[in-house]
Amino acid sequence: MNRRDFLKLGGVISAAALVGFGPLGSLASLPVEAWSDDKLYRGTSDGKVYVSSNAGKSWQLHTNFGSEFSISALTPHHTGPLHAQLEYQGHSFELALALNKKNWKTV
């Protein structure tokens, strides 16, 4: 294999990883995590948010938005609550964790 062929192959593999298809499709479904109020939150591609009080050693289901949703980002907001970016049928919206740490509200 010459250098040019190697670079072409490397570009194809990189593109596959970014798009998330084929054997590398699992990269697109990696969970997102964020710390907020000494708890670790994990969002998944199947619409679930888990919470851990012991740095990820064990997890409890916090919220199930449904399998048609995907949690694409969890970010602690500088003004307080944790924010979640959800994807649904090509649309995106943001929710914030309410002060009671149980419910979500629109931003």
Jmol script that loads the backbone (N, CA, C; Angstrom):
load data "model"
ATOM      1  N   MET A   1       0.857  -1.172   0.000  1.00  0.00           N
ATOM      2  CA  MET A   1       0.000   0.000   0.000  1.00  0.00           C
ATOM      3  C   MET A   1       0.902   1.234   0.000  1.00  0.00           C
ATOM      4  N   ASN A   2       0.669   2.108  -0.962  1.00  0.00           N
ATOM      5  CA  ASN A   2       1.479   3.322  -0.993  1.00  0.00           C
ATOM      6  C   ASN A   2       0.868   4.399  -0.090  1.00  0.00           C
ATOM      7  N   ARG A   3       1.600   5.483   0.056  1.00  0.00           N
ATOM      8  CA  ARG A   3       1.188   6.553   0.979  1.00  0.00           C
ATOM      9  C   ARG A   3      -0.174   7.145   0.606  1.00  0.00           C
ATOM     10  N   ARG A   4      -0.395   7.340  -0.694  1.00  0.00           N
ATOM     11  CA  ARG A   4      -1.657   7.932  -1.156  1.00  0.00           C
ATOM     12  C   ARG A   4      -2.856   7.043  -0.808  1.00  0.00           C
ATOM     13  N   ASP A   5      -2.731   5.737  -1.033  1.00  0.00           N
ATOM     14  CA  ASP A   5      -3.805   4.808  -0.690  1.00  0.00           C
ATOM     15  C   ASP A   5      -4.055   4.789   0.815  1.00  0.00           C
ATOM     16  N   PHE A   6      -2.968   4.854   1.582  1.00  0.00           N
ATOM     17  CA  PHE A   6      -3.104   4.879   3.039  1.00  0.00           C
ATOM     18  C   PHE A   6      -3.878   6.117   3.493  1.00  0.00           C
ATOM     19  N   LEU A   7      -3.543   7.273   2.917  1.00  0.00           N
ATOM     20  CA  LEU A   7      -4.238   8.505   3.285  1.00  0.00           C
ATOM     21  C   LEU A   7      -5.713   8.462   2.890  1.00  0.00           C
ATOM     22  N   LYS A   8      -6.027   7.876   1.734  1.00  0.00           N
ATOM     23  CA  LYS A   8      -7.430   7.730   1.312  1.00  0.00           C
ATOM     24  C   LYS A   8      -8.183   6.854   2.309  1.00  0.00           C
ATOM     25  N   LEU A   9      -7.582   5.734   2.673  1.00  0.00           N
ATOM     26  CA  LEU A   9      -8.209   4.819   3.621  1.00  0.00           C
ATOM     27  C   LEU A   9      -8.396   5.495   4.974  1.00  0.00           C
ATOM     28  N   GLY A  10      -7.379   6.248   5.416  1.00  0.00           N
ATOM     29  CA  GLY A  10      -7.494   6.974   6.683  1.00  0.00           C
ATOM     30  C   GLY A  10      -8.611   7.991   6.654  1.00  0.00           C
ATOM     31  N   GLY A  11      -8.792   8.678   5.530  1.00  0.00           N
ATOM     32  CA  GLY A  11      -9.883   9.648   5.389  1.00  0.00           C
ATOM     33  C   GLY A  11     -11.247   8.988   5.442  1.00  0.00           C
ATOM     34  N   VAL A  12     -11.392   7.830   4.806  1.00  0.00           N
ATOM     35  CA  VAL A  12     -12.664   7.105   4.821  1.00  0.00           C
ATOM     36  C   VAL A  12     -13.006   6.654   6.235  1.00  0.00           C
ATOM     37  N   ILE A  13     -12.018   6.128   6.942  1.00  0.00           N
ATOM     38  CA  ILE A  13     -12.258   5.662   8.317  1.00  0.00           C
ATOM     39  C   ILE A  13     -12.611   6.840   9.217  1.00  0.00           C
ATOM     40  N   SER A  14     -11.927   7.966   9.059  1.00  0.00           N
ATOM     41  CA  SER A  14     -12.243   9.152   9.865  1.00  0.00           C
ATOM     42  C   SER A  14     -13.654   9.644   9.590  1.00  0.00           C
ATOM     43  N   ALA A  15     -14.048   9.675   8.318  1.00  0.00           N
ATOM     44  CA  ALA A  15     -15.403  10.114   7.963  1.00  0.00           C
ATOM     45  C   ALA A  15     -16.435   9.170   8.547  1.00  0.00           C
ATOM     46  N   ALA A  16     -16.161   7.867   8.504  1.00  0.00           N
ATOM     47  CA  ALA A  16     -17.102   6.895   9.064  1.00  0.00           C
ATOM     48  C   ALA A  16     -17.264   7.110  10.563  1.00  0.00           C
ATOM     49  N   ALA A  17     -16.176   7.449  11.235  1.00  0.00           N
ATOM     50  CA  ALA A  17     -16.249   7.679  12.684  1.00  0.00           C
ATOM     51  C   ALA A  17     -17.057   8.928  12.989  1.00  0.00           C
ATOM     52  N   LEU A  18     -16.893   9.964  12.195  1.00  0.00           N
ATOM     53  CA  LEU A  18     -17.628  11.200  12.432  1.00  0.00           C
ATOM     54  C   LEU A  18     -19.115  11.054  12.141  1.00  0.00           C
ATOM     55  N   VAL A  19     -19.448  10.341  11.083  1.00  0.00           N
ATOM     56  CA  VAL A  19     -20.849  10.175  10.700  1.00  0.00           C
ATOM     57  C   VAL A  19     -21.526   9.127  11.568  1.00  0.00           C
ATOM     58  N   GLY A  20     -20.771   8.136  11.993  1.00  0.00           N
ATOM     59  CA  GLY A  20     -21.321   7.118  12.886  1.00  0.00           C
ATOM     60  C   GLY A  20     -22.087   6.030  12.172  1.00  0.00           C
ATOM     61  N   PHE A  21     -21.480   5.434  11.130  1.00  0.00           N
ATOM     62  CA  PHE A  21     -22.138   4.326  10.454  1.00  0.00           C
ATOM     63  C   PHE A  21     -21.181   3.157  10.355  1.00  0.00           C
ATOM     64  N   GLY A  22     -21.708   2.022   9.884  1.00  0.00           N
ATOM     65  CA  GLY A  22     -20.885   0.839   9.701  1.00  0.00           C
ATOM     66  C   GLY A  22     -20.404   0.283  11.021  1.00  0.00           C
ATOM     67  N   PRO A  23     -19.215  -0.325  10.996  1.00  0.00           N
ATOM     68  CA  PRO A  23     -18.697  -0.934  12.223  1.00  0.00           C
ATOM     69  C   PRO A  23     -18.361   0.088  13.301  1.00  0.00           C
ATOM     70  N   LEU A  24     -18.253   1.355  12.931  1.00  0.00           N
ATOM     71  CA  LEU A  24     -17.954   2.385  13.917  1.00  0.00           C
ATOM     72  C   LEU A  24     -19.213   3.093  14.397  1.00  0.00           C
ATOM     73  N   GLY A  25     -20.375   2.576  14.085  1.00  0.00           N
ATOM     74  CA  GLY A  25     -21.640   3.210  14.441  1.00  0.00           C
ATOM     75  C   GLY A  25     -21.847   3.386  15.923  1.00  0.00           C
ATOM     76  N   SER A  26     -21.169   2.578  16.727  1.00  0.00           N
ATOM     77  CA  SER A  26     -21.331   2.705  18.172  1.00  0.00           C
ATOM     78  C   SER A  26     -20.783   4.027  18.696  1.00  0.00           C
ATOM     79  N   LEU A  27     -19.917   4.684  17.946  1.00  0.00           N
ATOM     80  CA  LEU A  27     -19.394   5.973  18.378  1.00  0.00           C
ATOM     81  C   LEU A  27     -20.493   7.020  18.476  1.00  0.00           C
ATOM     82  N   ALA A  28     -21.500   6.921  17.593  1.00  0.00           N
ATOM     83  CA  ALA A  28     -22.583   7.900  17.588  1.00  0.00           C
ATOM     84  C   ALA A  28     -23.503   7.721  18.779  1.00  0.00           C
ATOM     85  N   SER A  29     -23.434   6.564  19.445  1.00  0.00           N
ATOM     86  CA  SER A  29     -24.351   6.314  20.550  1.00  0.00           C
ATOM     87  C   SER A  29     -23.663   6.357  21.910  1.00  0.00           C
ATOM     88  N   LEU A  30     -22.466   6.926  21.975  1.00  0.00           N
ATOM     89  CA  LEU A  30     -21.797   7.048  23.264  1.00  0.00           C
ATOM     90  C   LEU A  30     -22.584   7.977  24.174  1.00  0.00           C
ATOM     91  N   PRO A  31     -22.660   7.669  25.454  1.00  0.00           N
ATOM     92  CA  PRO A  31     -23.397   8.551  26.365  1.00  0.00           C
ATOM     93  C   PRO A  31     -22.660   9.864  26.599  1.00  0.00           C
ATOM     94  N   VAL A  32     -23.441  10.886  26.958  1.00  0.00           N
ATOM     95  CA  VAL A  32     -22.859  12.180  27.332  1.00  0.00           C
ATOM     96  C   VAL A  32     -22.981  12.305  28.838  1.00  0.00           C
ATOM     97  N   GLU A  33     -21.994  12.959  29.464  1.00  0.00           N
ATOM     98  CA  GLU A  33     -21.989  13.069  30.922  1.00  0.00           C
ATOM     99  C   GLU A  33     -21.678  14.488  31.358  1.00  0.00           C
ATOM    100  N   ALA A  34     -22.178  14.852  32.550  1.00  0.00           N
ATOM    101  CA  ALA A  34     -21.885  16.157  33.141  1.00  0.00           C
ATOM    102  C   ALA A  34     -22.060  16.066  34.650  1.00  0.00           C
ATOM    103  N   TRP A  35     -21.215  16.830  35.362  1.00  0.00           N
ATOM    104  CA  TRP A  35     -21.330  16.953  36.812  1.00  0.00           C
ATOM    105  C   TRP A  35     -22.221  18.130  37.149  1.00  0.00           C
ATOM    106  N   SER A  36     -23.086  17.963  38.133  1.00  0.00           N
ATOM    107  CA  SER A  36     -23.912  19.055  38.636  1.00  0.00           C
ATOM    108  C   SER A  36     -24.287  18.739  40.074  1.00  0.00           C
ATOM    109  N   ASP A  37     -24.023  19.672  40.970  1.00  0.00           N
ATOM    110  CA  ASP A  37     -24.354  19.516  42.392  1.00  0.00           C
ATOM    111  C   ASP A  37     -23.808  18.212  42.976  1.00  0.00           C
ATOM    112  N   ASP A  38     -22.538  17.931  42.713  1.00  0.00           N
ATOM    113  CA  ASP A  38     -21.853  16.743  43.233  1.00  0.00           C
ATOM    114  C   ASP A  38     -22.467  15.427  42.776  1.00  0.00           C
ATOM    115  N   LYS A  39     -23.182  15.452  41.668  1.00  0.00           N
ATOM    116  CA  LYS A  39     -23.733  14.235  41.084  1.00  0.00           C
ATOM    117  C   LYS A  39     -23.327  14.177  39.625  1.00  0.00           C
ATOM    118  N   LEU A  40     -23.121  12.955  39.140  1.00  0.00           N
ATOM    119  CA  LEU A  40     -22.765  12.741  37.753  1.00  0.00           C
ATOM    120  C   LEU A  40     -24.018  12.305  37.006  1.00  0.00           C
ATOM    121  N   TYR A  41     -24.337  13.020  35.929  1.00  0.00           N
ATOM    122  CA  TYR A  41     -25.494  12.707  35.099  1.00  0.00           C
ATOM    123  C   TYR A  41     -25.013  12.142  33.778  1.00  0.00           C
ATOM    124  N   ARG A  42     -25.719  11.134  33.263  1.00  0.00           N
ATOM    125  CA  ARG A  42     -25.374  10.515  31.985  1.00  0.00           C
ATOM    126  C   ARG A  42     -26.625  10.445  31.111  1.00  0.00           C
ATOM    127  N   GLY A  43     -26.514  10.992  29.912  1.00  0.00           N
ATOM    128  CA  GLY A  43     -27.599  10.927  28.944  1.00  0.00           C
ATOM    129  C   GLY A  43     -27.254   9.953  27.836  1.00  0.00           C
ATOM    130  N   THR A  44     -28.252   9.212  27.351  1.00  0.00           N
ATOM    131  CA  THR A  44     -28.013   8.186  26.346  1.00  0.00           C
ATOM    132  C   THR A  44     -28.761   8.492  25.056  1.00  0.00           C
ATOM    133  N   SER A  45     -28.408   7.767  24.011  1.00  0.00           N
ATOM    134  CA  SER A  45     -29.042   7.964  22.715  1.00  0.00           C
ATOM    135  C   SER A  45     -30.462   7.413  22.668  1.00  0.00           C
ATOM    136  N   ASP A  46     -30.874   6.669  23.690  1.00  0.00           N
ATOM    137  CA  ASP A  46     -32.247   6.155  23.716  1.00  0.00           C
ATOM    138  C   ASP A  46     -33.131   6.937  24.686  1.00  0.00           C
ATOM    139  N   GLY A  47     -32.762   8.183  24.977  1.00  0.00           N
ATOM    140  CA  GLY A  47     -33.636   9.095  25.715  1.00  0.00           C
ATOM    141  C   GLY A  47     -33.649   8.954  27.222  1.00  0.00           C
ATOM    142  N   LYS A  48     -32.638   8.325  27.786  1.00  0.00           N
ATOM    143  CA  LYS A  48     -32.615   8.140  29.234  1.00  0.00           C
ATOM    144  C   LYS A  48     -31.538   9.008  29.877  1.00  0.00           C
ATOM    145  N   VAL A  49     -31.828   9.488  31.073  1.00  0.00           N
ATOM    146  CA  VAL A  49     -30.855  10.222  31.872  1.00  0.00           C
ATOM    147  C   VAL A  49     -30.677   9.448  33.171  1.00  0.00           C
ATOM    148  N   TYR A  50     -29.428   9.102  33.457  1.00  0.00           N
ATOM    149  CA  TYR A  50     -29.092   8.394  34.683  1.00  0.00           C
ATOM    150  C   TYR A  50     -28.331   9.344  35.603  1.00  0.00           C
ATOM    151  N   VAL A  51     -28.350   9.048  36.905  1.00  0.00           N
ATOM    152  CA  VAL A  51     -27.625   9.868  37.872  1.00  0.00           C
ATOM    153  C   VAL A  51     -26.832   8.950  38.798  1.00  0.00           C
ATOM    154  N   SER A  52     -25.639   9.417  39.169  1.00  0.00           N
ATOM    155  CA  SER A  52     -24.776   8.674  40.075  1.00  0.00           C
ATOM    156  C   SER A  52     -24.304   9.598  41.186  1.00  0.00           C
ATOM    157  N   SER A  53     -24.392   9.120  42.404  1.00  0.00           N
ATOM    158  CA  SER A  53     -23.910   9.872  43.559  1.00  0.00           C
ATOM    159  C   SER A  53     -22.503   9.449  43.975  1.00  0.00           C
ATOM    160  N   ASN A  54     -21.972   8.393  43.323  1.00  0.00           N
ATOM    161  CA  ASN A  54     -20.669   7.863  43.713  1.00  0.00           C
ATOM    162  C   ASN A  54     -19.699   7.811  42.523  1.00  0.00           C
ATOM    163  N   ALA A  55     -19.669   8.884  41.747  1.00  0.00           N
ATOM    164  CA  ALA A  55     -18.721   9.050  40.636  1.00  0.00           C
ATOM    165  C   ALA A  55     -18.825   7.959  39.569  1.00  0.00           C
ATOM    166  N   GLY A  56     -20.014   7.444  39.343  1.00  0.00           N
ATOM    167  CA  GLY A  56     -20.230   6.489  38.271  1.00  0.00           C
ATOM    168  C   GLY A  56     -20.056   5.032  38.628  1.00  0.00           C
ATOM    169  N   LYS A  57     -19.892   4.714  39.901  1.00  0.00           N
ATOM    170  CA  LYS A  57     -19.776   3.307  40.306  1.00  0.00           C
ATOM    171  C   LYS A  57     -21.118   2.598  40.191  1.00  0.00           C
ATOM    172  N   SER A  58     -22.193   3.326  40.475  1.00  0.00           N
ATOM    173  CA  SER A  58     -23.545   2.782  40.285  1.00  0.00           C
ATOM    174  C   SER A  58     -24.432   3.903  39.751  1.00  0.00           C
ATOM    175  N   TRP A  59     -25.468   3.501  39.026  1.00  0.00           N
ATOM    176  CA  TRP A  59     -26.352   4.460  38.360  1.00  0.00           C
ATOM    177  C   TRP A  59     -27.803   4.169  38.682  1.00  0.00           C
ATOM    178  N   GLN A  60     -28.594   5.224  38.768  1.00  0.00           N
ATOM    179  CA  GLN A  60     -30.054   5.099  38.924  1.00  0.00           C
ATOM    180  C   GLN A  60     -30.703   5.871  37.788  1.00  0.00           C
ATOM    181  N   LEU A  61     -31.796   5.331  37.274  1.00  0.00           N
ATOM    182  CA  LEU A  61     -32.533   6.027  36.228  1.00  0.00           C
ATOM    183  C   LEU A  61     -33.155   7.289  36.817  1.00  0.00           C
ATOM    184  N   HIS A  62     -32.852   8.421  36.228  1.00  0.00           N
ATOM    185  CA  HIS A  62     -33.406   9.702  36.669  1.00  0.00           C
ATOM    186  C   HIS A  62     -34.642  10.042  35.850  1.00  0.00           C
ATOM    187  N   THR A  63     -34.531   9.978  34.517  1.00  0.00           N
ATOM    188  CA  THR A  63     -35.618  10.347  33.618  1.00  0.00           C
ATOM    189  C   THR A  63     -35.567   9.477  32.373  1.00  0.00           C
ATOM    190  N   ASN A  64     -36.737   9.075  31.891  1.00  0.00           N
ATOM    191  CA  ASN A  64     -36.844   8.371  30.615  1.00  0.00           C
ATOM    192  C   ASN A  64     -37.737   9.203  29.702  1.00  0.00           C
ATOM    193  N   PHE A  65     -37.124   9.912  28.745  1.00  0.00           N
ATOM    194  CA  PHE A  65     -37.887  10.730  27.811  1.00  0.00           C
ATOM    195  C   PHE A  65     -38.530   9.896  26.715  1.00  0.00           C
ATOM    196  N   GLY A  66     -38.099   8.667  26.546  1.00  0.00           N
ATOM    197  CA  GLY A  66     -38.628   7.784  25.515  1.00  0.00           C
ATOM    198  C   GLY A  66     -37.574   7.497  24.463  1.00  0.00           C
ATOM    199  N   SER A  67     -37.685   6.338  23.838  1.00  0.00           N
ATOM    200  CA  SER A  67     -36.652   5.893  22.900  1.00  0.00           C
ATOM    201  C   SER A  67     -36.605   6.716  21.621  1.00  0.00           C
ATOM    202  N   GLU A  68     -37.652   7.490  21.328  1.00  0.00           N
ATOM    203  CA  GLU A  68     -37.624   8.317  20.119  1.00  0.00           C
ATOM    204  C   GLU A  68     -36.801   9.598  20.313  1.00  0.00           C
ATOM    205  N   PHE A  69     -36.384   9.875  21.529  1.00  0.00           N
ATOM    206  CA  PHE A  69     -35.532  11.031  21.834  1.00  0.00           C
ATOM    207  C   PHE A  69     -34.087  10.571  21.995  1.00  0.00           C
ATOM    208  N   SER A  70     -33.164  11.483  21.787  1.00  0.00           N
ATOM    209  CA  SER A  70     -31.750  11.223  21.998  1.00  0.00           C
ATOM    210  C   SER A  70     -31.174  12.383  22.796  1.00  0.00           C
ATOM    211  N   ILE A  71     -30.426  12.070  23.828  1.00  0.00           N
ATOM    212  CA  ILE A  71     -29.769  13.109  24.626  1.00  0.00           C
ATOM    213  C   ILE A  71     -28.425  13.386  23.957  1.00  0.00           C
ATOM    214  N   SER A  72     -28.291  14.561  23.347  1.00  0.00           N
ATOM    215  CA  SER A  72     -27.064  14.867  22.612  1.00  0.00           C
ATOM    216  C   SER A  72     -26.054  15.654  23.441  1.00  0.00           C
ATOM    217  N   ALA A  73     -26.501  16.307  24.519  1.00  0.00           N
ATOM    218  CA  ALA A  73     -25.567  17.052  25.370  1.00  0.00           C
ATOM    219  C   ALA A  73     -26.165  17.255  26.749  1.00  0.00           C
ATOM    220  N   LEU A  74     -25.314  17.221  27.743  1.00  0.00           N
ATOM    221  CA  LEU A  74     -25.650  17.597  29.113  1.00  0.00           C
ATOM    222  C   LEU A  74     -24.605  18.618  29.535  1.00  0.00           C
ATOM    223  N   THR A  75     -25.052  19.774  29.991  1.00  0.00           N
ATOM    224  CA  THR A  75     -24.101  20.819  30.387  1.00  0.00           C
ATOM    225  C   THR A  75     -24.576  21.499  31.661  1.00  0.00           C
ATOM    226  N   PRO A  76     -23.683  21.634  32.618  1.00  0.00           N
ATOM    227  CA  PRO A  76     -24.021  22.426  33.800  1.00  0.00           C
ATOM    228  C   PRO A  76     -24.061  23.893  33.371  1.00  0.00           C
ATOM    229  N   HIS A  77     -25.113  24.574  33.684  1.00  0.00           N
ATOM    230  CA  HIS A  77     -25.276  25.967  33.265  1.00  0.00           C
ATOM    231  C   HIS A  77     -24.678  26.887  34.316  1.00  0.00           C
ATOM    232  N   HIS A  78     -24.068  27.978  33.891  1.00  0.00           N
ATOM    233  CA  HIS A  78     -23.396  28.882  34.822  1.00  0.00           C
ATOM    234  C   HIS A  78     -24.361  29.572  35.791  1.00  0.00           C
ATOM    235  N   THR A  79     -25.639  29.618  35.456  1.00  0.00           N
ATOM    236  CA  THR A  79     -26.607  30.255  36.361  1.00  0.00           C
ATOM    237  C   THR A  79     -27.302  29.247  37.273  1.00  0.00           C
ATOM    238  N   GLY A  80     -26.930  27.989  37.198  1.00  0.00           N
ATOM    239  CA  GLY A  80     -27.536  27.050  38.112  1.00  0.00           C
ATOM    240  C   GLY A  80     -27.768  25.662  37.564  1.00  0.00           C
ATOM    241  N   PRO A  81     -28.946  25.377  37.036  1.00  0.00           N
ATOM    242  CA  PRO A  81     -29.332  23.993  36.787  1.00  0.00           C
ATOM    243  C   PRO A  81     -28.615  23.342  35.597  1.00  0.00           C
ATOM    244  N   LEU A  82     -28.669  22.040  35.594  1.00  0.00           N
ATOM    245  CA  LEU A  82     -28.154  21.242  34.494  1.00  0.00           C
ATOM    246  C   LEU A  82     -29.057  21.430  33.279  1.00  0.00           C
ATOM    247  N   HIS A  83     -28.462  21.543  32.093  1.00  0.00           N
ATOM    248  CA  HIS A  83     -29.217  21.660  30.855  1.00  0.00           C
ATOM    249  C   HIS A  83     -29.013  20.410  30.018  1.00  0.00           C
ATOM    250  N   ALA A  84     -30.087  19.982  29.351  1.00  0.00           N
ATOM    251  CA  ALA A  84     -30.029  18.817  28.471  1.00  0.00           C
ATOM    252  C   ALA A  84     -30.470  19.226  27.073  1.00  0.00           C
ATOM    253  N   GLN A  85     -29.702  18.821  26.071  1.00  0.00           N
ATOM    254  CA  GLN A  85     -30.049  19.055  24.674  1.00  0.00           C
ATOM    255  C   GLN A  85     -30.635  17.747  24.152  1.00  0.00           C
ATOM    256  N   LEU A  86     -31.882  17.777  23.696  1.00  0.00           N
ATOM    257  CA  LEU A  86     -32.556  16.592  23.183  1.00  0.00           C
ATOM    258  C   LEU A  86     -32.779  16.737  21.688  1.00  0.00           C
ATOM    259  N   GLU A  87     -32.706  15.599  21.002  1.00  0.00           N
ATOM    260  CA  GLU A  87     -32.967  15.534  19.563  1.00  0.00           C
ATOM    261  C   GLU A  87     -34.206  14.680  19.357  1.00  0.00           C
ATOM    262  N   TYR A  88     -35.075  15.144  18.449  1.00  0.00           N
ATOM    263  CA  TYR A  88     -36.290  14.407  18.127  1.00  0.00           C
ATOM    264  C   TYR A  88     -36.629  14.637  16.664  1.00  0.00           C
ATOM    265  N   GLN A  89     -36.566  13.597  15.860  1.00  0.00           N
ATOM    266  CA  GLN A  89     -36.912  13.638  14.440  1.00  0.00           C
ATOM    267  C   GLN A  89     -36.281  14.827  13.719  1.00  0.00           C
ATOM    268  N   GLY A  90     -34.995  15.016  13.911  1.00  0.00           N
ATOM    269  CA  GLY A  90     -34.276  16.078  13.232  1.00  0.00           C
ATOM    270  C   GLY A  90     -34.390  17.446  13.879  1.00  0.00           C
ATOM    271  N   HIS A  91     -35.129  17.552  14.952  1.00  0.00           N
ATOM    272  CA  HIS A  91     -35.274  18.816  15.667  1.00  0.00           C
ATOM    273  C   HIS A  91     -34.529  18.736  16.997  1.00  0.00           C
ATOM    274  N   SER A  92     -34.136  19.890  17.496  1.00  0.00           N
ATOM    275  CA  SER A  92     -33.375  19.950  18.731  1.00  0.00           C
ATOM    276  C   SER A  92     -34.019  20.965  19.674  1.00  0.00           C
ATOM    277  N   PHE A  93     -34.021  20.640  20.962  1.00  0.00           N
ATOM    278  CA  PHE A  93     -34.525  21.577  21.965  1.00  0.00           C
ATOM    279  C   PHE A  93     -33.782  21.359  23.267  1.00  0.00           C
ATOM    280  N   GLU A  94     -33.880  22.362  24.144  1.00  0.00           N
ATOM    281  CA  GLU A  94     -33.122  22.334  25.392  1.00  0.00           C
ATOM    282  C   GLU A  94     -34.067  22.374  26.591  1.00  0.00           C
ATOM    283  N   LEU A  95     -33.726  21.573  27.591  1.00  0.00           N
ATOM    284  CA  LEU A  95     -34.462  21.534  28.846  1.00  0.00           C
ATOM    285  C   LEU A  95     -33.500  21.828  29.992  1.00  0.00           C
ATOM    286  N   ALA A  96     -34.034  22.334  31.094  1.00  0.00           N
ATOM    287  CA  ALA A  96     -33.238  22.597  32.293  1.00  0.00           C
ATOM    288  C   ALA A  96     -33.825  21.811  33.453  1.00  0.00           C
ATOM    289  N   LEU A  97     -32.964  21.295  34.279  1.00  0.00           N
ATOM    290  CA  LEU A  97     -33.399  20.571  35.465  1.00  0.00           C
ATOM    291  C   LEU A  97     -33.972  21.570  36.466  1.00  0.00           C
ATOM    292  N   ALA A  98     -35.165  21.308  36.941  1.00  0.00           N
ATOM    293  CA  ALA A  98     -35.837  22.219  37.870  1.00  0.00           C
ATOM    294  C   ALA A  98     -35.130  22.222  39.221  1.00  0.00           C
ATOM    295  N   LEU A  99     -35.468  23.180  40.052  1.00  0.00           N
ATOM    296  CA  LEU A  99     -34.835  23.315  41.368  1.00  0.00           C
ATOM    297  C   LEU A  99     -35.036  22.092  42.255  1.00  0.00           C
ATOM    298  N   ASN A 100     -36.146  21.354  42.032  1.00  0.00           N
ATOM    299  CA  ASN A 100     -36.377  20.154  42.839  1.00  0.00           C
ATOM    300  C   ASN A 100     -35.508  18.968  42.407  1.00  0.00           C
ATOM    301  N   LYS A 101     -34.706  19.145  41.323  1.00  0.00           N
ATOM    302  CA  LYS A 101     -33.773  18.138  40.809  1.00  0.00           C
ATOM    303  C   LYS A 101     -34.460  16.871  40.312  1.00  0.00           C
ATOM    304  N   LYS A 102     -35.786  16.959  40.072  1.00  0.00           N
ATOM    305  CA  LYS A 102     -36.521  15.805  39.580  1.00  0.00           C
ATOM    306  C   LYS A 102     -37.189  16.079  38.242  1.00  0.00           C
ATOM    307  N   ASN A 103     -37.729  17.243  38.070  1.00  0.00           N
ATOM    308  CA  ASN A 103     -38.476  17.589  36.850  1.00  0.00           C
ATOM    309  C   ASN A 103     -37.624  18.422  35.910  1.00  0.00           C
ATOM    310  N   TRP A 104     -38.024  18.431  34.648  1.00  0.00           N
ATOM    311  CA  TRP A 104     -37.350  19.225  33.613  1.00  0.00           C
ATOM    312  C   TRP A 104     -38.304  20.290  33.117  1.00  0.00           C
ATOM    313  N   LYS A 105     -37.767  21.451  32.749  1.00  0.00           N
ATOM    314  CA  LYS A 105     -38.600  22.527  32.208  1.00  0.00           C
ATOM    315  C   LYS A 105     -37.948  23.065  30.947  1.00  0.00           C
ATOM    316  N   THR A 106     -38.753  23.646  30.087  1.00  0.00           N
ATOM    317  CA  THR A 106     -38.213  24.214  28.845  1.00  0.00           C
ATOM    318  C   THR A 106     -37.411  25.463  29.148  1.00  0.00           C
ATOM    319  N   VAL A 107     -36.457  25.711  28.312  1.00  0.00           N
ATOM    320  CA  VAL A 107     -35.589  26.882  28.471  1.00  0.00           C
ATOM    321  C   VAL A 107     -36.059  27.969  27.545  1.00  0.00           C
TER     322      VAL A 107
END
end "model"
wireframe off; spacefill off
backbone 0.3
color backbone group
